[in-house]
Amino acid sequence: MEKDQNRLSRAVITTKDGSKSIFVPELDEHYHSVHGAIQEALHVFIGMGLDQCSNEPIRILEVGFGTGLNCLLTCLTGREIFYHGVEAYPVQREILNKLNYSELTGDNKSLFKSIHKASWQSDERITPNFRLLKDQVLIQEIELTEQYNLIYFDAFGPRVQKELWDPKLYRKLYSALTINGIFVTYCAKGQVRRDLQSVGFKIERLPGPPGKREMLRGRKV
Ligand SMILES: C[S@@+](CC[C@H](N)C(=O)[O-])C[C@H]1O[C@@H](n2cnc3c(N)ncnc32)[C@H](O)[C@@H]1O
């Protein structure tokens, strides 16, 4: 059974590209790379994920919505997107207020605020092109009835949350992808790669963001 993470303390830290992130001392885990939160998100999820999708509208599922950084960067592309963010333990308002993502991304329409003002469990229009459903639920418990073109797998690492790096969950995510759909994660562990392959993903090992040698991308073929 998963430990309730709502009770864990969280500290805001500054990563090497100047963008903030969150550190969870009890787990000894960060929400993003300490080499650069925005840098990592742009490389892994936008560059290796979203930029590889040519169809529109694009349906995206994010596992681990967290601070909403991936969501903001995705929204800022201006592309036509439905974004389903799954998060079991939403970040508290006072922590969100300390994050500097709007200042560093040219978010002059305050989309970061709109993303966080949006109600949970409700399909909301953030911009004419961007719809967001924030879903407060454990990813293991959700029933995925719709199909997605792209999955951002941004859970805490396998050391911290082994139960999320599991073929049973990978199978569920694989089933929820369209043919040619893409799954991206910052993680490059051999066991993760093999488990993803075992449920059907065609896996590529790609260069990681600065500070990280590799990352993984899977396709449903
Ligand atoms: C690496 S952080 C996510 C970073 C996030 N994408 C961002 O840009 O801030 C992992 C997230 O997974 C969430 N999480 C942990 N267990 C979960 C679960 N069982 N189901 C869904 N989300 C979970 C955590 O609360 C945390 O927000």
The ligand as an ORCA input file, in Angstrom:
! r2SCAN-3c Opt
* xyz 0 1
  C       8.387     14.014     -9.764
  S       6.970     14.748     -9.028
  C       6.091     15.462    -10.387
  C       6.672     16.654    -10.990
  C       5.647     17.388    -11.805
  N       5.405     16.778    -13.084
  C       6.034     18.823    -11.895
  O       6.325     19.308    -12.989
  O       6.047     19.455    -10.852
  C       5.953     13.303     -8.741
  C       4.509     13.618     -8.463
  O       3.777     12.401     -8.375
  C       2.787     12.552     -7.377
  N       2.359     11.217     -6.946
  C       2.918     10.419     -6.006
  N       2.258      9.243     -5.935
  C       1.263      9.297     -6.853
  C       0.265      8.380     -7.256
  N       0.161      7.173     -6.711
  N      -0.603      8.745     -8.229
  C      -0.506      9.991     -8.799
  N       0.434     10.902     -8.449
  C       1.325     10.562     -7.502
  C       3.522     13.343     -6.301
  O       2.626     13.947     -5.415
  C       4.306     14.343     -7.142
  O       3.547     15.497     -7.377
*
